[in-house]
Amino acid sequence: MKNQIISKNLCIESLIKEAQRLELNISNSYLKSYPYFIAYFQAIPELKSEHLVIGSHMVYGWMPRVLSYNGYDDERVLQLCNKAKRKEGALLKKEELEYLKSAINNSMVGLSKLLHFINPQHYAIWDSHILRYATGISGNPGARVGNVDLYLNYLKKLEIVAQDKRYPEIEAVVLKKLKVKKDTLYPYRVVEMVMFETQRGKKKG
């Protein structure tokens, strides 16, 4: 299994084109709940067990699967989530992400959403649509969507896109199409929405 993001799609030029021609059909429930989820975690100086219980169930309101959360009383889960929350810190390491993943449905998708709400500046949402767009892999992504190396490589590439001087072009188009304010969405969420909706449109087509 390759652990690299190999597709040329995940570059600023392609994303600008996709954003401009995209029909954004984001559910109002996602748009309305997103800033509240972000605000919930931002208001908490240090995460405790009850915050992860509430937060993980909030996140799984965005998921088709029922949550199976195994980290209620796990001190290491709390420690790692608080480490992820610190904006000045480095990204969690592979083995740390693997540990958190095992506590939350053993799902990289569910974990990525939780981490995004905990720290939207450094962690992005990840799922099968994003994997297909970012890697060029077609068909059933299978175990690849749970691959932590792929997710970490995706974050590195996404950081390059978000810091590109042309990123504001993508943001301006998306915010205008969604009719939302600039401070409503973080850059990683903006780019992820373009990729998700583009890939979903290809699947429907």
N, C-alpha and C positions, 0 to 999 in steps of 0.2 A: 504494500500500500504506500503510495506516495504521500509525503507529508508537506508538500509544497502547494501554495496557491499558484496554479499554473496558467490560468486563463488571462488573456489580455483584456477581458471585459472590465476587470477591476482596475480601471485607470481613469484619470480625470476626464479625458476626451470622450470616452465611451459613456461615462455617467452623465456628462452634460447633455449629450445627444439623447440619451434615454429619458432624462428628466424633461426635456423640451417636448418630446412627442408622447409622453405618458399621460394616460387617463387615470388619475388617482381616485380610486374608489374605496378609500379607507373608511371602515365602519366608524360611525360617530361615537360608538362606545369606546373604541380604542383611542380616538383623539381626545375624548373628554376624560377618560380615566388616566391617560399618560401623565399629565402634569400633577395630578393628585398623588399618583404612586411615587413620582420623583420627590414631591414635597414631603411625603410621609417619611421617607428615609433621610432627607436632608435635615429634618427637624430633630433627628435623633443623634446626639453627640456620640454615643457608644451603643452599639447593638447588643441587646440581651435576648435571651431565649424567646420571650414573648413577642419581640419584634420580628424574629425570623419565622415564628409560627404564623403571625398575621401576614407578614410580607410574602411568604412563600405561597400562602393560599390566595392572596391578591394576584400574584403573578400567574397562578394556574387558572385564574379566571380568563386568561388569554390563551389557554391551552385546551385542546380537545380531550386530553387524558385526565383522569382523576389523579390527584396528588398522593404520592406515597412518600412521606417525609420522615427520615430516620435520624434527624439531628437535633431533636428537641433539647436533649440534655447533654449534648456533646460539646465539651469546652473547646475542642480544637475547631469545630465548625464555627463557633462564635469568634474565636481568635482569627481565623482565616477571613471571615466575612468583615470583621473590623479592620483587618489589614487591607482588604480590598477597598474599603470605604475611604481610607486615607489617600487623598488626592495627590499628595507629594510622593507617595511610595511607588515602587516599581510594580509591574504586573505580577500577579501570583504565578508561581512556577508550575510546571507541568504536574508534578506530584501533588501539589496543593490543590490544583483544579481537579485532579482525579479524586482526591479525598472528598471534596465538596460535592462533586458529581455523584459519588456513591451515596451521599446522604439525601439527595433530592431526586428520587425516581431513577437514579442512575442515568440521568438524562442531561446531556450537554446543552440541549435546547432549553430546558427548564432552568438550568443553572445560569445560562447566559442571560436570560431575561431577569432573573433575580439580581445578578451582578450589575446589569445595566441600570436597574433602578437604584441599587445601592451606590453606584458610581458611574453615572452616564458619560462622564468625560473620558473614561479609560476602558470601559467594557461595552461591547456591542451585542445586540441580539443576533442569534445564530439559529438557523433551521435548515431544512432540506432545500427550500427555494434559494436561500442565500448560498448554500454550498454549491448548488448547480450553477448559479450565476458566476460565483467567484472561481470555480475550478474548471468549468466546462464539462463536468461529469454529467452524463445523461442517464436517464432511467432511474431505477431505485437506488438512492444513495446508500442504503443499508447501514453498515457499521460506520461508514465514513462520517456521518453526521455526528457521531459520538466521539470522534477522534480529537483528542485535546491538542495534539500537534497542529492539526489543520486549523483549529480555532485560534491558536496563538499566532500562526502565520497570517491568518485573516486579520487579526487585530493589528499586526505590524503594517500590513499593506493599507489597511483602512486609515491608520494614523497618517501615512504619507498623503493619501487622498485628502483627508480633512485639513491638513496643513498646507496644501497646495494653494498658490495665490489665486487660482481660478475656482476654488471651492465655493466662494460666495455666489457664483453664477448658478450652481446647483441649488443652493439654499434659497436664493431669490425666487427661482421658478417653482420649487416645491411649496414654499410658504404662500405664494400667490395662488397656486392651484388649490391648496387646502384652505385658503382664506384664514390663516392663523398668524399670530404675531411671532416675531423673531425669537423671543425668549421662551416660546412654547416648546420648541424641539431642540435637542442637542445635535451637533454635527453627525455623530455616528448614527443617530436615529434617522436623520434626513437621508443619508446615503443608503442606509439599510432599507428604507421604504422604497427608494428608487429601484434597488436591486430586486426586492421582494415582488413589487408590483410588475416589474418588467418580466421576471421569470414566470410569475403566475399567469401573465397574459400570454406568454409563449405556450404554456401548458394548455390553456384553454383553446388556443389557436390550433 
